[in-house]
Amino acid sequence: MSGSGDTRQAGAPGDQFSMRLSGGPEAAATARGALARLRADIDPPLMETLRLLVTELVANSVKHARADSVVLRVLVGRSAVLTEVTDEGPGFDPAVTGSPEDTSGWGLFLVERLSDRWGAVHDGRSTKVWFELRRG
């Protein structure tokens, strides 16, 4: 079942959540829908950027890493929203982010262009891509 394993943390409603998604064609849509759990005080343009980048990264995990599951973690702070997408894929070269001329593969290009900071970590077992969007 997609979206199982929600581990929402205590504290202000919507400040943080983590969920494990089944790695199938519906994973990106499920992740996008889960963002509705976040606080209502996130301004709409920031929320649209967050939805877009989460959709792209989860889709990348499913397509390129062929992940059976993907973990989405979102933390909303006063000054920024930190998002992590983790899968059990083999990793990739974060220096290769695509270009506007490409017909596909826009995920990392968009993360690089639209986020304030981002990175990727591969520890030999899993790959985590994270990004930060500043608030206000």
C-alpha positions in Angstrom: 0.0 0.0 0.0 1.4 3.4 -1.0 2.0 5.9 1.8 2.2 3.4 4.6 4.6 4.0 7.4 3.7 7.6 8.3 5.8 8.6 11.3 4.5 12.1 11.9 6.4 13.7 14.8 5.0 15.4 17.8 4.9 19.2 17.9 3.1 21.8 16.0 0.7 20.2 13.4 2.4 19.7 10.1 5.9 20.6 11.2 7.4 17.3 10.2 6.4 14.1 8.6 8.0 11.0 7.1 6.5 8.3 5.0 7.5 5.2 3.1 6.0 5.0 -0.4 5.7 1.9 -2.5 7.9 2.2 -5.6 5.3 2.2 -8.3 3.7 4.5 -10.8 1.5 6.1 -8.2 4.3 7.0 -5.8 4.9 10.6 -7.0 1.2 11.4 -6.9 0.9 9.9 -3.4 3.9 12.0 -2.2 2.4 15.1 -3.7 -0.9 14.5 -2.0 0.8 13.9 1.4 2.1 17.5 1.3 -1.4 18.6 2.2 -0.5 17.6 5.8 1.8 20.5 6.1 1.0 23.7 7.9 -1.3 26.1 6.2 1.0 29.0 6.7 3.3 27.9 3.9 2.8 30.5 1.1 1.3 29.1 -2.1 4.3 29.8 -4.4 6.6 27.9 -2.0 4.1 25.0 -1.7 3.9 24.8 -5.5 7.7 24.6 -5.8 7.8 22.0 -3.0 5.1 19.9 -4.8 7.0 20.1 -8.1 10.4 19.1 -6.6 9.0 16.3 -4.5 7.1 14.9 -7.5 10.3 15.0 -9.6 12.5 13.4 -7.0 10.1 10.6 -6.1 9.6 9.9 -9.8 13.4 9.8 -10.3 13.7 7.2 -7.5 11.1 5.0 -9.0 12.3 5.3 -12.6 16.1 5.4 -12.3 16.8 3.6 -9.0 14.0 1.1 -9.7 13.2 1.5 -6.0 10.8 -0.9 -4.4 10.1 1.9 -1.8 11.0 5.5 -1.3 11.1 7.4 1.9 9.9 11.0 1.9 10.7 13.3 4.9 9.7 16.9 5.2 10.6 19.3 8.0 9.0 22.7 8.1 11.0 25.3 10.1 10.5 29.0 10.7 13.0 30.0 8.0 13.0 27.0 5.6 11.5 23.7 4.5 13.9 20.8 4.3 12.9 17.8 2.2 14.7 14.4 1.8 13.9 11.6 -0.7 15.7 8.4 0.0 15.8 5.1 -2.0 18.0 2.0 -2.2 19.3 2.9 -5.6 23.0 2.8 -6.7 23.5 6.6 -6.6 24.3 9.0 -9.4 26.7 11.9 -10.2 25.0 15.0 -8.7 27.2 17.2 -11.1 25.1 15.9 -14.0 21.7 17.7 -13.6 20.5 17.9 -17.2 19.8 21.0 -19.3 16.8 22.9 -20.6 17.4 21.3 -24.1 16.8 17.8 -22.7 13.4 16.3 -23.4 13.4 14.4 -20.1 15.5 14.2 -17.0 14.5 17.6 -15.6 14.2 16.5 -12.0 17.7 17.4 -10.8 17.9 20.4 -13.1 14.7 21.8 -11.4 16.0 21.0 -7.9 19.3 22.8 -8.7 17.5 25.8 -10.2 14.5 26.2 -7.8 16.0 25.2 -4.4 18.1 27.4 -2.2 20.4 24.5 -1.3 20.5 20.8 -2.3 22.7 17.8 -2.2 22.9 14.0 -2.6 24.5 11.4 -0.4 25.1 7.7 -1.3 26.3 5.6 1.6 26.7 2.3 -0.3 23.2 1.1 0.6 20.9 4.0 -0.1 20.8 7.3 -1.9 19.4 10.5 -0.3 18.6 13.6 -2.2 17.7 16.6 -0.1 16.8 20.2 -0.8 16.0 23.3 1.2 13.5 26.0 0.3 13.7 29.3 2.3 10.5 30.7 3.6 9.6 34.4 3.3 
